[in-house]
Amino acid sequence: MLSGTETITYYNNSPDTLGTIWFKLYPNLYKEGVNRDSNIHPSDLTSGVEIEEIAINSIQRDAGVANIDGTNMTVDVPALSPGQKMQLTIEFSYMLNEHSHIRTGQVDPGAYFVAYFFPRITVYDDIDGWNTYSYTGSEEFYNDFSDFYVNITVPKGYAVWATGTLQNRSEVYASKYVQRIEQAENQNETVTIIDSTDLKQGNITAQNPINT
């Protein structure tokens, strides 16, 4: 089970007033009854992304305002004029696929590729307006560029490999690995942070029940 909370600040850079915001729920590729381009293992069929809470500009709304259709979700919002911005906060959860692997899911015992896991606002362009095409598993993605500030919480012993800049390495890794990360940042040669020997020895992460 993956769960998360996201806060999105959305800027309306279009010339149009928007009354509905369209989202992509890419993990709904594994939702029962959704169209997809390839078969998946029956055990990976889920009820899809569960939207548990929604707030618009800090005003709590009933989660039922989220209208989910396959991998698309729409939320009606107060009129957002050109040049204005809006803040949306969403709490969500879903089951990660285990036996099928279409760009996300378990890749080895204890190793998971977690991709496109959060509700994401679709592109609004000057040709079609909102991108309303469903995701069926084989398409490339049409997304806006964004700035992300992310906290990821995992159980002890799990290391997170991701793009971005780690802000608290000394809080989540043992000192040996902190030193390797710093070494990698300050030279051009390849530095192996964690190898197979390290995995066998364990004690790679800070020894807390969970690390963030």
N, C-alpha and C positions, 0 to 999 in steps of 0.2 A: 504494500500500500504506500503510495506517495501522497503527501498532502502539502499544501502550501498556501501562502497568502501573498498576493501581489498588489502593489499600488502603482497605477499607471497615470501619468500626467500626459494627456492627449491634447495636442495643439491642432486646431482646425486651420490649416494653411490653404484650404481650398476657398473658392469664391462663393461657396454654397453654405446655406444654413443646414445643419445636420440635426435630425430629430431621432435618429436611430444609429447605434454603433454596432458594426459587424465584427465578430470575433471568429478566429479559427480555433477549433478544439482538435488538434491533430491526433491525440491519443484515441479519439473516437473511431479511428480506423478499426479498432478492436471491439467496438460496440456491436452487440448482437443486432442483426438486421440492417447494418450499414453496408452500402455498396463498396466493394474493393476490387482491385485488379488481380489479386492472387488469393489463394486459399490460406487460411490460418488454422492452427491447431484448435480443435473444439474447446480445449481447456482454457484457451486465451480469450474466449468470448466473454465480455464483461457488460456491465450496465453503463459503461462510459464514464466520462468526467462528471462528477457530482459537484454542482454549484451549491455551496452551503450558505454563503452570505454575500451580499452585494451592497456597497455604499457608493453613492454618487455625490461628489463634493461633500463628503463626510456625513451625508444624510443616509441612514440605513434604509434599505429597500427590501421588500420580500424577495427571496431568492427566485420566486416564481416569475419575476419579470424577465428572467433569462429564458428566451425561447430557443430551444436546441433542436436542430434539424440535421442529423448526421454529424458532419465535422464542422458545421456552421452554427454560430450562436448569435442572436440579435438581442439587444437591450435598448428599449425605448428610453430616451433621456430628455431632459429639458433642452429647448432649442439652443444649439451651440452655433453662434454666429461666426462668420469669417474673422480670423484673428484672435478668437477667444480660446481659452483652454478649459479643460475639465479633468477632474481627478476621479478615477474609478478604483475602488478597492474590492477585490474578489477573493473569497476563500474557496478552495476547491480540493478535490481528492480523486484518485482513481487507482485501479490495480494495474501494476506493471506486468506486461506480457512475459511469459517464461519460456514457452516452447517454440513460438514463432518469432522470427526476427525480420521485421521490415523497418529498418532504420532506427529501431529502438527495442529495448528489452534485454533479457539475460543473454549474455554471450558465452559465459562459462560459469560453473558453480561459484557463486560468491562474487561474480563480476557482472556489472550491469551497464549498459549503454542507455543513458536517460536523455532523450532528445525531444525537443519541441513539446515539452511537458506542460507548459503553462498556457492559459487562455491568452491569445495574442490578437490585438486589433488588426484587422485586415487593411490592405491598401485601399485608399480612396483616390482614384486618379481622374484625369480629365477626359478619359475615353469611355469607360464603363461605369464610373462612380465607384461603388464598393465592389471589391473582388468577391463575388458570390459563388465561385466555382468550388465544388466539393473536392476534398482531398481523397484520392482512392489508392494511394500507396506508391505510385510510380512517377508522379509528376515532380518536377522541381518546384521550389517555393518562391512565391512572389510576396516579399515582405518589405516593409519600410526599415530603414536604418534607425537604431535607437541607442540610447545610453542605458546600461544596466548596472544596478547596484544590487548584489545578490548575497544572501546568507543561506548557506546549505548546511543542514544539520544531519549527521549520520552517526550510527553506532560506533563505539570504540573499535579500532582495527580496520575501519574502512577509510581508504584514501580517495580523494576526489581529484580527478584529472579534468581540467576545464581550461578554456581560454579565459583571459583576463589576468588581473594582478592580485595575487594573494596578499591580503592585508595583515593577517595575524598568524604567520607561519610558526612563531615560537609558542603560540598557544595550542596549536593543533598537531604539531610534529615533534618527535624526539630531537634532541639537539644535533645529532649526527646528520639528520636529513635537512634540518634548517641550514646547516653549513653547506650541504651540497646544493641546495637551492640558491644560496647566495653565491656560491662558486659559479653556477651555471649563468647567473645574471651578469657576471663580471668577466666572462671570457667568451671567445668565439668557438672554441672546441666543444664537441658534444660531451655533456656530463650526464651520466646515468644516476638518477635520483634514487630509484628503488629497483633492485634487480631480484632475480629468483632466489638468491641466497638470503637477501633481506626478508623476503616473504616467508621463507622457512623459519627464520629466527624470530619473526614477529616483533612486537613492541615498536612498531614504526610510528604510530600515532601517540598523542598524549593519552595517558591511561585514565581517561574519564569515561563515565558511562556513555556519554555522547559528546561529540565535538562539533563546533559550528565555525 
